[in-house]
Amino acid sequence: DGGITQSPKYLFRKEGQNVTLSCEQNLNHDAMYWYRQDPGQGLRLIYYSHIVNDFQKGDIAEGYSVSREKKESFPLTVTSAQKNPTAFYLCASSIQGMTNTEAFFGQGTRLTVV
Amino acid sequence: AQKVTQAQTEISVVEKEDVTLDCVYETRDTTYYLFWYKQPPSGELVFLIRRNSFDEQNEISGRYSWNFQKSTSSFNFTITASQVVDSAVYFCALSGDSNFGNEKLTFGTGTRLTIIP
């Protein structure tokens, strides 16, 4: 079945460690996105990519990094520079940007810093 | 700057009642797009509807209906004869004009809807 797969579902990290969240899609979508969800704050855009080997910062990119070496994959690294990384992270993809088409979301990764 | 306000943080209704979720938006773009997404307990967001700024016709899809009013900058969502499966967090979102680089989605803070059996 086509869709977006995020892994792992739950992730624990010690302070000071980098951690990478996986996002894979087999929908042949050009655009991919990472959002962070905190209680009472809705979803905030971290990074997005509209084409392979190109990506742009969103509203809260500090402390995060991404790569887009393959169309299907858009991993997110939460670095030690991210001051408050505990959150729910959602990856999404769409055919061509979110304006003209619906976005498809993965089931999320819940990251907890211990 | 774009902004989406969902003033209702949580709503609880008894099954079979109708319920309306409010969404108010702000944008300076003349071309923009409004969305509703549903987030069930499993976590993923599920697309419900997309409406562009030039189409103010109300839309009905089964038990769901949407009321878009540019005059009040609102895009409200009504569930008729609610069911327990409607329990979820609902997000309203706004996307601006891609010609001006405003195509990213801005989400509201969500409304948690609980349907009581």
Interface residues (C-beta under 8 A of the other chain):
Chain A: I4 Y35 G40 Q41 G42 L43 R44 L45 Y48 G58 F88 L90 A92 G97 M98 T99 N100 T101 E102 A103 F104 F105 G106 Q107 G108
Chain B: V4 T9 Y33 F35 Y37 S42 G43 E44 L45 V46 F47 R50 F91 S95 G96 D97 S98 E103 K104 L105 F107 G108 T109 G110
